[in-house]
Amino acid sequence: MAKVYDVPADVLIGRLASILKNEDIPAPSWIPFVKTGAHADKPPQDRDWWHTRCASIMRKIYLNGPIGINALRNDYGGGKPSGYGAAHHKDAGGAIIRNAIQGLEKLGYLEKVEKKGRIISKQGMQKLDRLATDILKELITEKPELKIYR
C-alpha cells in the first residue's frame, strides 16, 4: 500500500479537494470575500480554493503532526514587501485554518492532542493512504519504472 510520501503533492491535493467537496465539508459564508493573509494582495481567484486549502492542511497534518494552528499559519504565510527593503514574513489568516481544521474534525479525519496540536485520525490516514495507492496505480500505468514504490 502506497503512502502519501510516494505520490506527488499536487495530484494528491487536487484529488482530495474534489473528494472533500462531495463530502459536505462546511465552507463559511465569508469565503468569497477574504484574503488568505496579510501578505496577500487579493483574494484567491480559484472558486474552489477552500476545499484545496482543507486538503492541503490535511496532508500537512499527516506529514508533520502533531502540529498546531500557529505553525500552520506560519507555513501558509508569505512575504509582504515593505518599501524598498526586503519582504518581511507575515502569517496567514488564522480563521481560515481554524475553520478548515474544525470541519475536518467533524468529518472524523483529524484528532486533537492536548497541548500539542492536531494529528490525523485512523479514518483520515486510511482515506489518504487509499487515495495515494489509487494515484500510484494510475502513475504506474503511465510510467512502469515507478513499480518500485508499490
OpenMM code with the backbone's topology and positions (N, CA, C; nanometers):
from openmm import Vec3, app, unit

residues = "MET ALA LYS VAL TYR ASP VAL PRO ALA ASP VAL LEU ILE GLY ARG LEU ALA SER ILE LEU LYS ASN GLU ASP ILE PRO ALA PRO SER TRP ILE PRO PHE VAL LYS THR GLY ALA HIS ALA ASP LYS PRO PRO GLN ASP ARG ASP TRP TRP HIS THR ARG CYS ALA SER ILE MET ARG LYS ILE TYR LEU ASN GLY PRO ILE GLY ILE ASN ALA LEU ARG ASN ASP TYR GLY GLY GLY LYS PRO SER GLY TYR GLY ALA ALA HIS HIS LYS ASP ALA GLY GLY ALA ILE ILE ARG ASN ALA ILE GLN GLY LEU GLU LYS LEU GLY TYR LEU GLU LYS VAL GLU LYS LYS GLY ARG ILE ILE SER LYS GLN GLY MET GLN LYS LEU ASP ARG LEU ALA THR ASP ILE LEU LYS GLU LEU ILE THR GLU LYS PRO GLU LEU LYS ILE TYR ARG".split()
positions = [
    Vec3(0.0846, -0.1181, 0.0000),
    Vec3(0.0000, 0.0000, 0.0000),
    Vec3(0.0885, 0.1236, 0.0000),
    Vec3(0.0586, 0.2147, -0.0889),
    Vec3(0.1376, 0.3372, -0.1012),
    Vec3(0.1009, 0.4350, 0.0097),
    Vec3(0.1937, 0.5210, 0.0409),
    Vec3(0.1726, 0.6247, 0.1419),
    Vec3(0.1706, 0.7608, 0.0732),
    Vec3(0.1376, 0.8624, 0.1510),
    Vec3(0.1305, 0.9991, 0.0997),
    Vec3(0.2664, 1.0445, 0.0489),
    Vec3(0.3741, 0.9922, 0.1078),
    Vec3(0.5096, 1.0301, 0.0677),
    Vec3(0.5421, 0.9875, -0.0754),
    Vec3(0.4717, 0.8840, -0.1252),
    Vec3(0.5074, 0.8213, -0.2523),
    Vec3(0.4454, 0.8856, -0.3758),
    Vec3(0.3532, 0.9800, -0.3575),
    Vec3(0.2843, 1.0398, -0.4719),
    Vec3(0.3094, 1.1905, -0.4740),
    Vec3(0.2988, 1.2535, -0.5904),
    Vec3(0.3177, 1.3987, -0.5986),
    Vec3(0.2098, 1.4733, -0.5193),
    Vec3(0.2511, 1.5783, -0.4510),
    Vec3(0.1612, 1.6522, -0.3631),
    Vec3(0.0477, 1.7183, -0.4401),
    Vec3(0.0768, 1.7752, -0.5573),
    Vec3(-0.0277, 1.8474, -0.6303),
    Vec3(-0.1388, 1.7542, -0.6783),
    Vec3(-0.1026, 1.6338, -0.7190),
    Vec3(-0.2033, 1.5378, -0.7639),
    Vec3(-0.2885, 1.4933, -0.6457),
    Vec3(-0.2244, 1.4630, -0.5333),
    Vec3(-0.2961, 1.4180, -0.4147),
    Vec3(-0.3897, 1.5266, -0.3618),
    Vec3(-0.3429, 1.6485, -0.3544),
    Vec3(-0.4245, 1.7572, -0.3014),
    Vec3(-0.5424, 1.7860, -0.3939),
    Vec3(-0.5212, 1.7817, -0.5239),
    Vec3(-0.6306, 1.8042, -0.6181),
    Vec3(-0.7399, 1.6994, -0.6067),
    Vec3(-0.7001, 1.5733, -0.5980),
    Vec3(-0.7987, 1.4658, -0.5849),
    Vec3(-0.8708, 1.4720, -0.4505),
    Vec3(-0.7950, 1.4988, -0.3457),
    Vec3(-0.8551, 1.5063, -0.2121),
    Vec3(-0.9514, 1.6244, -0.2027),
    Vec3(-0.9197, 1.7351, -0.2680),
    Vec3(-1.0091, 1.8503, -0.2676),
    Vec3(-1.1418, 1.8174, -0.3355),
    Vec3(-1.1378, 1.7437, -0.4456),
    Vec3(-1.2630, 1.7070, -0.5124),
    Vec3(-1.3432, 1.6086, -0.4278),
    Vec3(-1.2764, 1.5222, -0.3533),
    Vec3(-1.3468, 1.4305, -0.2633),
    Vec3(-1.4102, 1.5078, -0.1481),
    Vec3(-1.3362, 1.6013, -0.0902),
    Vec3(-1.3896, 1.6799, 0.0210),
    Vec3(-1.5066, 1.7674, -0.0228),
    Vec3(-1.5062, 1.8106, -0.1476),
    Vec3(-1.6163, 1.8922, -0.1991),
    Vec3(-1.7462, 1.8112, -0.1983),
    Vec3(-1.7345, 1.6821, -0.2275),
    Vec3(-1.8521, 1.5954, -0.2291),
    Vec3(-1.8917, 1.5473, -0.0903),
    Vec3(-1.8039, 1.5598, 0.0073),
    Vec3(-1.8326, 1.5115, 0.1429),
    Vec3(-1.8925, 1.6184, 0.2327),
    Vec3(-1.9312, 1.7292, 0.1778),
    Vec3(-2.0028, 1.8318, 0.2520),
    Vec3(-1.9216, 1.8874, 0.3689),
    Vec3(-1.7977, 1.9264, 0.3415),
    Vec3(-1.7220, 1.9991, 0.4430),
    Vec3(-1.7739, 2.1425, 0.4432),
    Vec3(-1.8124, 2.1942, 0.5592),
    Vec3(-1.8792, 2.3250, 0.5611),
    Vec3(-1.7829, 2.4390, 0.5299),
    Vec3(-1.8186, 2.5187, 0.4314),
    Vec3(-1.7396, 2.6371, 0.3976),
    Vec3(-1.8097, 2.7595, 0.4568),
    Vec3(-1.7376, 2.8452, 0.5263),
    Vec3(-1.8006, 2.9648, 0.5833),
    Vec3(-1.8562, 3.0566, 0.4744),
    Vec3(-1.9503, 3.1409, 0.5139),
    Vec3(-2.0150, 3.2291, 0.4172),
    Vec3(-1.9236, 3.3411, 0.3690),
    Vec3(-1.8178, 3.3724, 0.4442),
    Vec3(-1.7293, 3.4831, 0.4098),
    Vec3(-1.6163, 3.4427, 0.3167),
    Vec3(-1.6137, 3.3200, 0.2708),
    Vec3(-1.5052, 3.2688, 0.1870),
    Vec3(-1.4836, 3.3491, 0.0579),
    Vec3(-1.5873, 3.3941, -0.0141),
    Vec3(-1.5600, 3.4654, -0.1399),
    Vec3(-1.4948, 3.6020, -0.1229),
    Vec3(-1.4973, 3.6576, -0.0025),
    Vec3(-1.4525, 3.7954, 0.0170),
    Vec3(-1.3196, 3.8100, 0.0883),
    Vec3(-1.2624, 3.7030, 0.1395),
    Vec3(-1.1494, 3.7131, 0.2306),
    Vec3(-1.0168, 3.6855, 0.1591),
    Vec3(-0.9125, 3.7560, 0.2026),
    Vec3(-0.7774, 3.7238, 0.1577),
    Vec3(-0.7260, 3.6088, 0.2448),
    Vec3(-0.6201, 3.5443, 0.2022),
    Vec3(-0.5676, 3.4325, 0.2792),
    Vec3(-0.4715, 3.4761, 0.3885),
    Vec3(-0.4334, 3.6021, 0.3912),
    Vec3(-0.3453, 3.6523, 0.4957),
    Vec3(-0.3029, 3.7946, 0.4670),
    Vec3(-0.2256, 3.8516, 0.5597),
    Vec3(-0.1799, 3.9897, 0.5451),
    Vec3(-0.0801, 4.0042, 0.4302),
    Vec3(-0.0173, 3.8954, 0.3908),
    Vec3(0.0814, 3.9001, 0.2829),
    Vec3(0.0160, 3.9041, 0.1445),
    Vec3(-0.1110, 3.8666, 0.1347),
    Vec3(-0.1795, 3.8579, 0.0061),
    Vec3(-0.2362, 3.9935, -0.0345),
    Vec3(-0.2342, 4.0206, -0.1645),
    Vec3(-0.2901, 4.1448, -0.2163),
    Vec3(-0.4383, 4.1312, -0.2483),
    Vec3(-0.4778, 4.0141, -0.3009),
    Vec3(-0.6157, 3.9917, -0.3429),
    Vec3(-0.6645, 3.8579, -0.2894),
    Vec3(-0.7956, 3.8373, -0.2896),
    Vec3(-0.8479, 3.7045, -0.2552),
    Vec3(-0.8078, 3.6027, -0.3622),
    Vec3(-0.8098, 3.4737, -0.3300),
    Vec3(-0.7766, 3.3716, -0.4304),
    Vec3(-0.8724, 3.3772, -0.5483),
    Vec3(-0.8225, 3.3529, -0.6673),
    Vec3(-0.9027, 3.3594, -0.7886),
    Vec3(-0.9778, 3.2294, -0.8160),
    Vec3(-0.9317, 3.1196, -0.7591),
    Vec3(-0.9959, 2.9898, -0.7757),
    Vec3(-1.1204, 2.9828, -0.6872),
    Vec3(-1.2329, 2.9448, -0.7454),
    Vec3(-1.3569, 2.9378, -0.6673),
    Vec3(-1.3528, 2.8257, -0.5635),
    Vec3(-1.2801, 2.7201, -0.5902),
    Vec3(-1.2747, 2.6041, -0.5006),
    Vec3(-1.1520, 2.6070, -0.4100),
    Vec3(-1.1012, 2.7242, -0.3797),
    Vec3(-0.9788, 2.7317, -0.3001),
    Vec3(-1.0007, 2.6809, -0.1582),
    Vec3(-1.1212, 2.6885, -0.1066),
    Vec3(-1.1466, 2.6433, 0.0308),
    Vec3(-1.1211, 2.4930, 0.0436),
    Vec3(-1.1697, 2.4156, -0.0516),
    Vec3(-1.1517, 2.2705, -0.0470),
    Vec3(-1.0059, 2.2336, -0.0725),
    Vec3(-0.9398, 2.3098, -0.1567),
    Vec3(-0.7970, 2.2867, -0.1799),
    Vec3(-0.7169, 2.3138, -0.0535),
    Vec3(-0.7512, 2.4203, 0.0183),
    Vec3(-0.6810, 2.4520, 0.1432),
    Vec3(-0.7071, 2.3443, 0.2488),
    Vec3(-0.8304, 2.2944, 0.2566),
    Vec3(-0.8626, 2.1876, 0.3522),
    Vec3(-0.7824, 2.0613, 0.3205),
    Vec3(-0.7729, 2.0273, 0.1928),
    Vec3(-0.6963, 1.9092, 0.1529),
    Vec3(-0.5481, 1.9284, 0.1827),
    Vec3(-0.4971, 2.0485, 0.1594),
    Vec3(-0.3571, 2.0771, 0.1866),
    Vec3(-0.3267, 2.0702, 0.3366),
    Vec3(-0.4174, 2.1221, 0.4173),
    Vec3(-0.3996, 2.1161, 0.5631),
    Vec3(-0.4017, 1.9714, 0.6103),
    Vec3(-0.4904, 1.8921, 0.5546),
    Vec3(-0.4989, 1.7514, 0.5935),
    Vec3(-0.3696, 1.6772, 0.5593),
    Vec3(-0.3136, 1.7042, 0.4417),
    Vec3(-0.1871, 1.6411, 0.4031),
    Vec3(-0.0729, 1.6876, 0.4925),
    Vec3(-0.0706, 1.8169, 0.5233),
    Vec3(0.0365, 1.8712, 0.6060),
    Vec3(0.0322, 1.8137, 0.7476),
    Vec3(-0.0882, 1.7948, 0.8016),
    Vec3(-0.1009, 1.7350, 0.9348),
    Vec3(-0.0605, 1.5884, 0.9302),
    Vec3(-0.0906, 1.5184, 0.8211),
    Vec3(-0.0477, 1.3801, 0.8040),
    Vec3(0.1054, 1.3714, 0.8096),
    Vec3(0.1712, 1.4622, 0.7412),
    Vec3(0.3168, 1.4572, 0.7328),
    Vec3(0.3860, 1.5091, 0.8587),
    Vec3(0.3328, 1.6143, 0.9218),
    Vec3(0.4045, 1.6829, 1.0286),
    Vec3(0.3369, 1.6751, 1.1652),
    Vec3(0.2276, 1.6021, 1.1779),
    Vec3(0.1513, 1.6039, 1.3026),
    Vec3(0.2268, 1.5441, 1.4192),
    Vec3(0.1991, 1.5838, 1.5408),
    Vec3(0.1039, 1.6857, 1.5813),
    Vec3(0.1571, 1.8264, 1.5508),
    Vec3(0.0686, 1.9067, 1.4959),
    Vec3(0.1043, 2.0430, 1.4564),
    Vec3(-0.0102, 2.1355, 1.4966),
    Vec3(0.0247, 2.2550, 1.5409),
    Vec3(-0.0741, 2.3494, 1.5899),
    Vec3(-0.1138, 2.4532, 1.4863),
    Vec3(-0.2100, 2.5369, 1.5242),
    Vec3(-0.2625, 2.6404, 1.4356),
    Vec3(-0.1539, 2.7423, 1.4008),
    Vec3(-0.0756, 2.7834, 1.4999),
    Vec3(0.0262, 2.8854, 1.4734),
    Vec3(0.1344, 2.8360, 1.3785),
    Vec3(0.1705, 2.7097, 1.3887),
    Vec3(0.2692, 2.6544, 1.2953),
    Vec3(0.2118, 2.6506, 1.1538),
    Vec3(0.0842, 2.6190, 1.1422),
    Vec3(0.0201, 2.6191, 1.0100),
    Vec3(0.0076, 2.7605, 0.9558),
    Vec3(-0.0219, 2.8575, 1.0423),
    Vec3(-0.0273, 2.9973, 0.9980),
    Vec3(0.1083, 3.0404, 0.9428),
    Vec3(0.2141, 2.9965, 1.0082),
    Vec3(0.3491, 3.0291, 0.9629),
    Vec3(0.3773, 2.9632, 0.8276),
    Vec3(0.3362, 2.8373, 0.8111),
    Vec3(0.3602, 2.7650, 0.6864),
    Vec3(0.2856, 2.8265, 0.5687),
    Vec3(0.1616, 2.8686, 0.5906),
    Vec3(0.0806, 2.9222, 0.4823),
    Vec3(0.0991, 3.0718, 0.4624),
    Vec3(0.1782, 3.1358, 0.5446),
    Vec3(0.2063, 3.2781, 0.5288),
    Vec3(0.3035, 3.3030, 0.4149),
    Vec3(0.3421, 3.4290, 0.3997),
    Vec3(0.4341, 3.4625, 0.2920),
    Vec3(0.4971, 3.5976, 0.3149),
    Vec3(0.5766, 3.6407, 0.2184),
    Vec3(0.6466, 3.7674, 0.2296),
    Vec3(0.5607, 3.8842, 0.1863),
    Vec3(0.5691, 3.9913, 0.2617),
    Vec3(0.4989, 4.1148, 0.2257),
    Vec3(0.6046, 4.2223, 0.2048),
    Vec3(0.6100, 4.2818, 0.0857),
    Vec3(0.7095, 4.3860, 0.0603),
    Vec3(0.6875, 4.5064, 0.1510),
    Vec3(0.7983, 4.5632, 0.1952),
    Vec3(0.7877, 4.6837, 0.2782),
    Vec3(0.8806, 4.7894, 0.2202),
    Vec3(0.8267, 4.8728, 0.1357),
    Vec3(0.9053, 4.9792, 0.0749),
    Vec3(1.0137, 4.9250, -0.0155),
    Vec3(1.1316, 4.9832, -0.0030),
    Vec3(1.2440, 4.9403, -0.0863),
    Vec3(1.3200, 4.8240, -0.0266),
    Vec3(1.2932, 4.7915, 0.0987),
    Vec3(1.3672, 4.6840, 0.1647),
    Vec3(1.3161, 4.5470, 0.1243),
    Vec3(1.3719, 4.4498, 0.1879),
    Vec3(1.3328, 4.3121, 0.1613),
    Vec3(1.1952, 4.2847, 0.2204),
    Vec3(1.1305, 4.1807, 0.1694),
    Vec3(0.9986, 4.1433, 0.2190),
    Vec3(1.0111, 4.0818, 0.3577),
    Vec3(0.9124, 4.1099, 0.4415),
    Vec3(0.9066, 4.0526, 0.5754),
    Vec3(0.7953, 3.9488, 0.5791),
    Vec3(0.8175, 3.8434, 0.6549),
    Vec3(0.7201, 3.7353, 0.6625),
    Vec3(0.5968, 3.7789, 0.7402),
    Vec3(0.4805, 3.7467, 0.6873),
    Vec3(0.3522, 3.7688, 0.7546),
    Vec3(0.2800, 3.6348, 0.7602),
    Vec3(0.2212, 3.6035, 0.8753),
    Vec3(0.1483, 3.4788, 0.8900),
    Vec3(0.0169, 3.4830, 0.8123),
    Vec3(-0.0335, 3.3651, 0.7790),
    Vec3(-0.1625, 3.3532, 0.7118),
    Vec3(-0.2747, 3.3793, 0.8124),
    Vec3(-0.3946, 3.3971, 0.7611),
    Vec3(-0.5101, 3.4205, 0.8470),
    Vec3(-0.5440, 3.2973, 0.9290),
    Vec3(-0.5689, 3.3174, 1.0569),
    Vec3(-0.5956, 3.2053, 1.1462),
    Vec3(-0.7365, 3.1506, 1.1357),
    Vec3(-0.8338, 3.2350, 1.1021),
    Vec3(-0.9721, 3.1896, 1.0960),
    Vec3(-0.9916, 3.0866, 0.9850),
    Vec3(-0.9229, 3.1050, 0.8747),
    Vec3(-0.9334, 3.0096, 0.7638),
    Vec3(-0.8838, 2.8729, 0.8090),
    Vec3(-0.7695, 2.8695, 0.8735),
    Vec3(-0.7105, 2.7431, 0.9165),
    Vec3(-0.7943, 2.6799, 1.0276),
    Vec3(-0.8414, 2.7608, 1.1230),
    Vec3(-0.9242, 2.7066, 1.2311),
    Vec3(-1.0536, 2.6465, 1.1786),
    Vec3(-1.1222, 2.7170, 1.0893),
    Vec3(-1.2472, 2.6640, 1.0339),
    Vec3(-1.2237, 2.5380, 0.9515),
    Vec3(-1.1146, 2.5318, 0.8779),
    Vec3(-1.0836, 2.4123, 0.7995),
    Vec3(-1.0564, 2.2938, 0.8918),
    Vec3(-0.9801, 2.3166, 0.9976),
    Vec3(-0.9490, 2.2086, 1.0912),
    Vec3(-1.0749, 2.1615, 1.1630),
    Vec3(-1.1602, 2.2552, 1.2033),
    Vec3(-1.2842, 2.2166, 1.2708),
    Vec3(-1.3749, 2.1363, 1.1787),
    Vec3(-1.3803, 2.1725, 1.0520),
    Vec3(-1.4595, 2.0953, 0.9561),
    Vec3(-1.4044, 1.9558, 0.9354),
    Vec3(-1.2721, 1.9436, 0.9287),
    Vec3(-1.2104, 1.8122, 0.9132),
    Vec3(-1.2273, 1.7276, 1.0387),
    Vec3(-1.2295, 1.7914, 1.1554),
    Vec3(-1.2542, 1.7179, 1.2797),
    Vec3(-1.3976, 1.6658, 1.2839),
    Vec3(-1.4936, 1.7438, 1.2352),
    Vec3(-1.6333, 1.6994, 1.2335),
    Vec3(-1.6517, 1.5783, 1.1420),
    Vec3(-1.5745, 1.5731, 1.0339),
    Vec3(-1.5800, 1.4581, 0.9446),
    Vec3(-1.5057, 1.3371, 1.0019),
    Vec3(-1.4280, 1.3589, 1.1067),
    Vec3(-1.3573, 1.2487, 1.1716),
    Vec3(-1.2186, 1.2224, 1.1156),
    Vec3(-1.1632, 1.3155, 1.0404),
    Vec3(-1.0324, 1.2942, 0.9805),
    Vec3(-0.9171, 1.3425, 1.0670),
    Vec3(-0.9435, 1.4312, 1.1611),
    Vec3(-0.8387, 1.4844, 1.2493),
    Vec3(-0.8788, 1.4644, 1.3940),
    Vec3(-0.7774, 1.4582, 1.4810),
    Vec3(-0.7985, 1.4474, 1.6253),
    Vec3(-0.7108, 1.5498, 1.6940),
    Vec3(-0.7570, 1.5961, 1.8091),
    Vec3(-0.6821, 1.6940, 1.8865),
    Vec3(-0.6007, 1.6217, 1.9934),
    Vec3(-0.4741, 1.6597, 2.0053),
    Vec3(-0.3868, 1.6098, 2.1116),
    Vec3(-0.3640, 1.7261, 2.2070),
    Vec3(-0.3929, 1.7055, 2.3327),
    Vec3(-0.3858, 1.8137, 2.4307),
    Vec3(-0.2465, 1.8733, 2.4377),
    Vec3(-0.2375, 2.0053, 2.4278),
    Vec3(-0.1143, 2.0842, 2.4395),
    Vec3(-0.0142, 2.0608, 2.3269),
    Vec3(-0.0526, 1.9868, 2.2216),
    Vec3(0.0415, 1.9595, 2.1130),
    Vec3(-0.0106, 2.0014, 1.9769),
    Vec3(-0.1408, 1.9942, 1.9556),
    Vec3(-0.1952, 2.0300, 1.8258),
    Vec3(-0.2856, 1.9217, 1.7710),
    Vec3(-0.2890, 1.9088, 1.6400),
    Vec3(-0.3760, 1.8114, 1.5743),
    Vec3(-0.2930, 1.7021, 1.5099),
    Vec3(-0.3522, 1.5825, 1.5074),
    Vec3(-0.2945, 1.4692, 1.4357),
    Vec3(-0.4022, 1.4118, 1.3449),
    Vec3(-0.3596, 1.3299, 1.2521),
    Vec3(-0.4527, 1.2651, 1.1613),
    Vec3(-0.5136, 1.1450, 1.2334),
    Vec3(-0.6421, 1.1243, 1.2183),
    Vec3(-0.7075, 1.0103, 1.2827),
    Vec3(-0.6849, 0.8853, 1.1985),
    Vec3(-0.7257, 0.7722, 1.2530),
    Vec3(-0.7096, 0.6469, 1.1803),
    Vec3(-0.7928, 0.6485, 1.0517),
    Vec3(-0.9129, 0.7042, 1.0608),
    Vec3(-1.0002, 0.7135, 0.9432),
    Vec3(-0.9385, 0.8053, 0.8370),
    Vec3(-0.8819, 0.9172, 0.8786),
    Vec3(-0.8182, 1.0087, 0.7842),
    Vec3(-0.6941, 0.9481, 0.7205),
    Vec3(-0.6173, 0.8726, 0.8005),
    Vec3(-0.4974, 0.8084, 0.7475),
    Vec3(-0.5348, 0.7030, 0.6435),
    Vec3(-0.6398, 0.6262, 0.6710),
    Vec3(-0.6839, 0.5266, 0.5741),
    Vec3(-0.7288, 0.5912, 0.4443),
    Vec3(-0.8025, 0.7015, 0.4563),
    Vec3(-0.8512, 0.7716, 0.3374),
    Vec3(-0.7352, 0.8212, 0.2519),
    Vec3(-0.6361, 0.8842, 0.3150),
    Vec3(-0.5222, 0.9372, 0.2397),
    Vec3(-0.4374, 0.8247, 0.1804),
    Vec3(-0.4174, 0.7168, 0.2545),
    Vec3(-0.3362, 0.6066, 0.2028),
    Vec3(-0.4056, 0.5356, 0.0862),
    Vec3(-0.5374, 0.5199, 0.0953),
    Vec3(-0.6098, 0.4586, -0.0177),
    Vec3(-0.6046, 0.5470, -0.1409),
    Vec3(-0.6196, 0.6762, -0.1202),
    Vec3(-0.6116, 0.7696, -0.2316),
    Vec3(-0.4720, 0.7681, -0.2937),
    Vec3(-0.3691, 0.7636, -0.2090),
    Vec3(-0.2315, 0.7583, -0.2591),
    Vec3(-0.2067, 0.6294, -0.3370),
    Vec3(-0.2640, 0.5189, -0.2911),
    Vec3(-0.2488, 0.3916, -0.3620),
    Vec3(-0.3146, 0.3981, -0.4997),
    Vec3(-0.4342, 0.4563, -0.5059),
    Vec3(-0.5019, 0.4700, -0.6356),
    Vec3(-0.4228, 0.5588, -0.7313),
    Vec3(-0.3691, 0.6674, -0.6802),
    Vec3(-0.2904, 0.7591, -0.7641),
    Vec3(-0.1643, 0.6902, -0.8138),
    Vec3(-0.0989, 0.6150, -0.7257),
    Vec3(0.0239, 0.5460, -0.7654),
    Vec3(-0.0047, 0.4400, -0.8720),
    Vec3(-0.1174, 0.3695, -0.8609),
    Vec3(-0.1530, 0.2710, -0.9636),
    Vec3(-0.1709, 0.3383, -1.0995),
    Vec3(-0.2338, 0.4556, -1.1002),
    Vec3(-0.2502, 0.5278, -1.2258),
    Vec3(-0.1170, 0.5773, -1.2800),
    Vec3(-0.0282, 0.6216, -1.1909),
    Vec3(0.1029, 0.6676, -1.2358),
    Vec3(0.1880, 0.5534, -1.2888),
    Vec3(0.1691, 0.4324, -1.2319),
    Vec3(0.2457, 0.3160, -1.2777),
    Vec3(0.2052, 0.2780, -1.4192),
    Vec3(0.0774, 0.2947, -1.4531),
    Vec3(0.0362, 0.2632, -1.5901),
    Vec3(0.0999, 0.3590, -1.6907),
    Vec3(0.1226, 0.4849, -1.6478),
    Vec3(0.1883, 0.5810, -1.7361),
    Vec3(0.3393, 0.5609, -1.7402),
    Vec3(0.3981, 0.5335, -1.6238),
    Vec3(0.5432, 0.5157, -1.6144),
    Vec3(0.5719, 0.3870, -1.5371),
    Vec3(0.5993, 0.2771, -1.6064),
    Vec3(0.6188, 0.1479, -1.5390),
    Vec3(0.7390, 0.1445, -1.4440),
    Vec3(0.8336, 0.2347, -1.4578),
    Vec3(0.9509, 0.2337, -1.3698),
    Vec3(0.9169, 0.2733, -1.2261),
    Vec3(0.7941, 0.3187, -1.2017),
    Vec3(0.7524, 0.3571, -1.0658),
    Vec3(0.7052, 0.2373, -0.9835),
    Vec3(0.7145, 0.1156, -1.0374),
    Vec3(0.6698, -0.0034, -0.9654),
    Vec3(0.7467, -0.0262, -0.8347),
    Vec3(0.8645, 0.0285, -0.8245),
    Vec3(0.9445, 0.0062, -0.7036),
    Vec3(0.8829, 0.0730, -0.5809),
    Vec3(0.7913, 0.1695, -0.6004),
    Vec3(0.7281, 0.2392, -0.4883),
    Vec3(0.6010, 0.1726, -0.4417),
    Vec3(0.5634, 0.0640, -0.5030),
    Vec3(0.4407, -0.0054, -0.4685),
    Vec3(0.4481, -0.0666, -0.3361),
] * unit.nanometer
topology = app.Topology()
chain = topology.addChain("A")
for resn in residues:
    res = topology.addResidue(resn, chain)
    for name in ("N", "CA", "C"):
        topology.addAtom(name, app.Element.getBySymbol(name[0]), res)
